[in-house]
């Protein structure tokens, strides 16, 4: 995880407004570099409160663009 930037909320005026509401709070976003942009946060953009944090990993079956089981396990341990 890393600290979110305005760009993570979007590039429009509405995104700027939502990001501004979080002033004074630390908000975190997933690091997507190295995972080909396949990580994302689910939920309503700008939601101020959540009661759960859900982290899911999908492993590929019979696809050539997938990482190995060992690479996936290493990535998860690094989290």
N, C-alpha and C positions, 0 to 999 in steps of 0.2 A: 504494500500500500504506500501511497505518497499523498502529500497534501494536495487537495484539489485546486485547480486554477479556474479562472473565468471561462476559459476555452472548453473545459469539461462540461459546463452547463449549456454551452451553445454560443452562437455568435450574434444573437439578436438582442433587442432592447429588453425583452421579457427575461432572457437568461441573465442579463446584467442586473435586473431588479431582484431576481431570485438569489443570485450570488451575494448581492449586497445585504440581504436579510441575514445572512450568516456571519456578518461582521462580528469579530470577537470570539468566534467559535473555530475550533479545528475541525475541518471536514476532510475526509480521506477518500481517495479514488484508487481503483486498481491500477497497477503498473501493467501496461499492455505490451511494452517493448519486448520482443523475443517470444511472444506467444501469438504473433500474427494478428493482433487486434481482436482476439476471440473472447477476451474477458470484458464483462460489462456489469454494471449495477442494475438490478431490476428494481422496479417500484416507480412511484410518481416523482418526477423531477422536482427538486426543491422541498421534498417532504421533510418537515421539521422534527419528526419523532418516529421512531420505529421500535417495536418490541422484540424483534428478532434479527439475527444476522445469519444468512443462509449462504453457505459456500458449497458449490457443487463442481465436480470434475467429471467431464465426459471423456471416456476413453474410446478410441476408435477400434473398429473391428474390420479387418480385411481392407484397409485403405492404405495407399502408398504414401500419403502426405502426413501420416500420423507420426508422433514421437514414439520412441520405444517405451516399454513399461518402466525400464530403469530410469530413463530421462524424466518421465512423468513423476515417478516416486521421488527422484532427487529434487525436482521443482517443488513438490508438495512439502518435503522436509525443510526446504529453504524458506517456505512461508512462515 
